[in-house]
């Protein structure tokens, strides 16, 4: 689960991590004056609250010196469609604007904590080149980046935090504050089951280190340990994604035209790759889970068909715990309940697959059976183009 900037900063503030003075989030023009009053004397920063990076370059961040300019900036932001390099061609509607004090910046640094899946540890990544995309820094100046892993059970040790601070070129008198900042972030990362904590930029100011921006992603699999966030709705989720979550399905909409209904995340990824290899474009990632019963399949079909771009559907199911003939039975019952209107290719593999194939071949529902994933991908790409 991704958090908006003001939500991420609220978590930082709860651990004593410095952020700019905030006036709160404004959703209506009449809320601006009280927000500016809470911040105090300008200049102020107005920041669009959408789940995407690159807001500054896209015009989603405004620095103003007077209340009149703040009013004009808010009018320009609220309700506007914002498109950045991270929105995949889609535009996000600005419904909330964060009001903050502007900081006197001496230097901009980069700081993040991620999950190092190869090492099975958490890892801190820092760079002296803050305020820009870390991907660009990695390509152009890899020597400006340092990555240090640490054990989540024991936290970030002082000596590693100091090494990070000295790598950033901080003067000795600033090192203790940075160590405190880094260790607090590491503790927050572990205790809140985060998969990403990014502060970019981390600003060096006359008053000390300040997290000017913050990005936080919580691990969905650990949300049951954090009930406050478990109830939170994703503000950028599409209606189909909300419906899928309610039905217990893993769904992500994409920009292709071939719907995918698969059991298992790894198999779903392989299915999408194979469709692309065959010259098609997947319209979604959809994992119905291990059971793939009639109810789940019906909901999956309905969610896929909500996308008007879909011109064909590929069902790729592996029968392991649930046998193929049981899956085929559920699939046929589901198809009888849902009006498809697009070609459907079905590939089944696993226990009792021959019985399942016989059931599908004897049905009169117009589905196209396939032998193997490559055959299935080629068939659905061909049929979706007719």
C-alpha positions in Angstrom: 0.0 0.0 0.0 1.4 3.4 -1.0 0.9 6.4 1.2 0.4 10.0 0.1 3.2 12.4 1.1 1.4 13.9 4.0 0.5 10.4 5.4 4.2 9.3 5.0 5.4 12.5 6.8 2.9 11.8 9.6 4.7 8.5 10.2 8.1 10.3 10.2 6.8 12.9 12.6 5.6 10.2 15.0 9.2 9.0 15.3 10.6 12.5 15.9 12.0 12.8 12.3 12.1 16.4 11.2 9.8 17.6 8.4 8.8 21.1 7.3 6.2 22.9 9.4 2.9 21.9 8.0 -0.4 23.7 7.7 -2.3 20.6 6.8 -4.0 19.3 3.7 -6.4 21.5 1.8 -9.3 20.1 -0.2 -11.4 23.2 -0.6 -10.4 26.9 -1.4 -11.8 28.0 1.9 -9.4 25.8 3.8 -6.4 27.7 2.5 -6.3 30.7 4.9 -6.4 28.6 8.1 -3.7 26.4 6.7 -1.4 29.3 5.9 -2.0 30.7 9.4 -1.0 27.4 11.0 2.3 27.4 9.0 3.2 30.9 9.9 5.1 33.4 7.9 5.8 32.6 4.2 7.2 31.6 1.8 5.0 28.5 1.5 5.0 25.4 -0.6 1.9 23.9 -2.1 2.3 20.3 -3.1 -0.2 18.1 -5.1 -1.0 14.9 -3.2 -0.9 12.1 -5.8 0.8 8.8 -5.8 3.5 9.6 -8.3 7.0 11.0 -8.3 8.1 13.9 -10.6 5.4 16.2 -9.4 7.7 19.2 -9.4 8.7 18.9 -13.0 5.0 18.3 -13.9 3.9 21.5 -12.2 2.5 19.9 -9.1 4.6 21.9 -6.6 4.3 25.6 -6.2 6.4 28.0 -4.1 4.7 31.2 -3.2 5.5 34.3 -1.1 2.1 35.9 -0.6 -1.4 34.7 0.3 -2.7 36.0 -3.0 -0.2 33.9 -4.9 -1.1 31.0 -2.7 -4.7 31.3 -3.6 -4.0 31.5 -7.3 -1.6 28.4 -7.0 -4.3 26.4 -5.2 -6.9 27.3 -7.8 -4.4 26.0 -10.4 -3.8 22.7 -8.6 -7.1 21.6 -7.1 -9.0 19.5 -9.7 -6.2 19.5 -12.2 -5.1 16.4 -14.0 -1.4 15.8 -13.3 0.7 13.5 -15.5 4.3 12.7 -14.6 6.9 10.2 -15.8 5.6 7.7 -13.2 1.9 7.8 -14.2 2.4 5.5 -17.2 0.6 7.9 -19.6 -2.4 8.4 -17.3 -3.3 11.6 -15.6 -4.1 11.7 -11.8 -6.7 14.2 -10.4 -5.4 16.5 -7.7 -7.9 16.4 -4.9 -5.6 17.3 -2.0 -2.9 19.9 -1.6 -0.3 19.9 1.2 0.6 23.3 2.6 4.1 23.6 4.1 6.8 26.1 5.0 9.6 26.6 2.5 13.0 25.5 3.7 16.4 27.2 3.4 18.3 24.5 1.6 22.1 24.2 1.9 22.4 20.8 0.3 20.0 18.1 -1.0 20.7 14.5 -0.2 19.0 11.2 -1.1 18.0 8.6 1.5 16.0 5.4 1.3 15.5 2.0 2.9 14.4 -1.0 0.8 14.1 -4.7 1.1 17.2 -6.5 -0.2 15.6 -9.7 -1.4 18.8 -11.2 -2.6 20.4 -10.9 0.9 17.2 -11.3 2.9 17.9 -8.1 4.7 16.9 -4.4 4.7 19.2 -2.0 2.9 19.9 1.7 3.2 20.7 3.6 0.0 22.1 7.1 0.2 23.5 9.6 -2.4 24.9 13.0 -2.3 22.8 13.8 -5.4 19.4 14.4 -3.8 16.4 16.0 -5.4 16.7 14.0 -8.6 15.6 10.5 -9.6 17.9 7.9 -8.1 17.7 5.9 -11.3 19.4 8.7 -13.2 22.1 9.0 -10.6 22.7 5.2 -10.8 23.3 5.4 -14.5 25.2 8.7 -14.7 27.2 8.7 -11.3 27.1 5.2 -9.7 30.0 6.2 -7.5 27.7 8.8 -5.8 25.6 6.0 -4.3 26.3 3.8 -1.3 24.1 0.8 -0.2 24.5 -0.8 3.2 22.4 -3.8 4.4 21.3 -4.4 7.9 19.4 -7.1 9.9 15.8 -5.9 10.5 15.8 -7.8 13.8 18.7 -5.8 15.3 18.3 -2.5 13.4 20.8 -0.2 11.8 24.0 -0.1 13.9 25.6 3.2 14.8 28.8 2.4 12.9 26.9 1.8 9.6 24.9 5.0 10.1 28.1 7.0 10.7 29.6 5.5 7.5 26.6 6.6 5.5 26.9 10.1 6.9 30.6 10.4 6.1 30.0 9.1 2.6 27.5 11.9 2.1 30.2 14.4 3.0 28.5 15.7 6.1 30.7 17.7 8.5 31.6 16.0 11.8 29.2 18.2 13.8 26.3 17.0 11.6 27.0 13.3 11.9 25.2 12.7 15.3 22.0 14.2 13.9 22.2 12.1 10.8 22.8 8.9 12.8 19.7 9.6 14.8 17.7 10.3 11.6 19.0 7.1 9.9 18.4 4.9 12.9 14.9 6.3 13.5 14.0 5.7 9.8 15.3 2.1 10.1 13.3 1.4 13.2 10.2 2.8 11.5 10.8 0.7 8.4 11.0 -2.5 10.4 8.3 -1.9 12.9 5.8 -0.8 10.3 6.6 -3.6 7.8 7.5 -1.2 5.0 8.8 -2.3 1.7 10.0 1.3 0.8 10.9 4.4 2.8 12.3 7.1 0.6 13.3 10.7 1.6 14.2 12.7 -1.5 15.4 15.3 -0.9 16.7 15.0 2.6 17.7 18.7 3.0 20.6 20.1 5.0 19.3 23.4 6.4 20.7 25.9 8.9 18.3 24.3 11.5 19.5 20.7 10.7 18.3 17.8 8.6 14.7 18.0 7.2 12.8 15.5 5.2 11.4 17.7 2.5 9.6 14.8 0.7 8.7 11.3 1.8 7.5 8.2 0.0 6.3 5.2 2.0 5.0 1.8 0.8 3.6 -0.7 3.3 3.8 -4.4 2.6 0.2 -5.5 1.9 0.9 -8.9 3.4 1.5 -7.3 6.8 -1.4 -5.0 6.8 -3.3 -7.2 9.3 -0.7 -6.0 11.9 -1.6 -2.4 11.2 -5.4 -2.1 11.4 -5.4 1.6 10.9 -3.9 1.2 7.4 -5.8 -2.0 6.7 -9.0 0.0 6.5 -7.5 2.7 4.3 -8.7 2.8 0.7 -6.1 3.3 -2.1 -7.0 6.8 -3.4 -5.6 6.0 -6.9 -7.1 2.5 -7.3 -9.4 2.0 -10.2 -13.0 0.7 -9.6 -11.9 -2.6 -11.0 -8.9 -2.8 -8.6 -11.2 -2.0 -5.7 -13.7 -4.6 -6.7 -10.9 -7.2 -7.1 -9.5 -6.5 -3.7 -13.0 -6.9 -2.2 -13.4 -10.2 -3.9 -10.0 -11.4 -2.7 -8.3 -11.3 -6.2 -5.0 -9.8 -7.1 -5.6 -7.5 -10.0 -3.6 -4.7 -11.7 -5.0 -3.0 -14.8 -2.6 -2.5 -17.7 -2.8 -0.8 -21.1 -3.1 -3.9 -23.4 -6.1 -5.6 -24.9 -5.7 -9.3 -23.9 -7.3 -10.1 -20.5 -5.5 -12.7 -18.3 -7.1 -15.0 -15.8 -4.4 -17.1 -14.1 -3.8 -18.9 -10.7 -0.5 -18.0 -9.1 1.5 -14.8 -9.3 4.5 -16.4 -11.0 2.4 -18.1 -13.6 0.5 -14.8 -14.2 3.8 -13.0 -14.9 4.9 -15.8 -17.2 1.6 -15.6 -19.0 1.9 -11.9 -19.5 5.5 -12.3 -20.8 4.4 -15.0 -23.3 1.6 -12.9 -24.6 4.1 -10.1 -25.2 6.5 -12.6 -26.9 3.6 -13.7 -29.2 3.1 -10.1 -30.3 0.2 -9.2 -28.0 -0.2 -6.8 -25.0 -1.7 -8.0 -21.7 -4.6 -5.9 -20.4 -4.1 -6.9 -16.8 -2.4 -9.0 -14.1 -5.0 -11.2 -12.4 -4.2 -13.9 -10.0 -7.4 -15.8 -8.8 -5.4 -17.7 -6.2 -5.0 -21.5 -5.7 -8.7 -22.4 -5.4 -10.0 -20.9 -8.7 -13.5 -22.0 -8.0 -16.7 -20.9 -9.8 -17.3 -17.9 -7.6 -13.8 -16.6 -8.1 -13.8 -17.2 -11.8 -17.1 -15.4 -12.3 -15.8 -12.3 -10.4 -12.5 -12.5 -12.4 -14.4 -12.5 -15.7 -16.6 -9.6 -14.6 -13.6 -7.5 -13.5 -11.7 -8.2 -16.7 -14.7 -7.3 -18.9 -15.0 -4.0 -17.1 -12.1 -2.9 -19.3 -13.5 -1.8 -22.6 -10.1 -2.3 -24.3 -10.2 -6.1 -23.8 -10.6 -8.0 -27.1 -9.8 -11.5 -25.9 -9.2 -13.5 -22.7 -6.6 -16.1 -21.9 -7.3 -18.5 -19.1 -4.1 -20.2 -17.9 -4.8 -22.5 -14.9 -2.5 -25.1 -13.2 -4.4 -27.7 -11.3 -2.3 -28.7 -8.2 -4.2 -28.7 -4.9 -7.4 -28.2 -6.9 -7.6 -30.8 -9.7 -8.1 -29.8 -13.3 -11.5 -31.4 -13.8 -12.8 -29.5 -10.8 -11.4 -26.3 -12.2 -12.9 -27.1 -15.7 -16.3 -27.6 -14.0 -16.1 -24.3 -12.2 -14.9 -22.6 -15.4 -17.8 -23.9 -17.5 -20.4 -22.9 -14.8 -18.9 -19.5 -14.6 -18.9 -19.0 -18.4 -22.6 -19.9 -18.5 -23.2 -17.1 -16.0 -21.1 -14.4 -17.7 -21.7 -13.0 -21.2 -18.2 -12.8 -22.6 -18.6 -11.3 -26.1 -14.8 -11.8 -26.8 -12.7 -14.8 -27.8 -11.7 -17.1 -25.0 -8.6 -19.4 -25.0 -8.2 -21.9 -22.2 -5.1 -23.7 -21.2 -5.2 -26.2 -18.3 -2.3 -28.3 -17.0 -1.9 -30.5 -13.9 -3.8 -33.3 -12.2 -6.7 -34.8 -14.1 -5.9 -32.6 -17.1 -7.2 -35.1 -19.7 -10.6 -35.3 -18.0 -10.7 -31.5 -17.9 -9.8 -31.2 -21.6 -12.6 -33.6 -22.5 -15.1 -31.5 -20.5 -14.0 -28.4 -22.3 -14.0 -29.9 -25.7 -17.6 -31.3 -25.2 -18.9 -27.9 -24.0 -20.8 -25.7 -26.4 -19.7 -22.4 -25.0 -17.4 -21.4 -27.8 -14.1 -21.5 -25.9 -10.8 -22.4 -27.7 -8.6 -25.1 -26.0 -4.9 -24.8 -26.1 -2.0 -27.3 -25.6 0.7 -25.4 -23.8 1.2 -21.8 -22.9 2.9 -20.8 -26.2 0.0 -22.3 -28.2 -2.4 -20.5 -26.0 -0.7 -17.1 -26.4 -0.4 -17.5 -30.1 -4.1 -18.4 -30.4 -5.4 -15.5 -28.2 -3.2 -12.9 -30.0 -4.5 -14.1 -33.4 -8.2 -14.2 -32.3 -8.0 -10.8 -30.6 -6.9 -9.2 -33.9 -9.9 -10.4 -35.9 
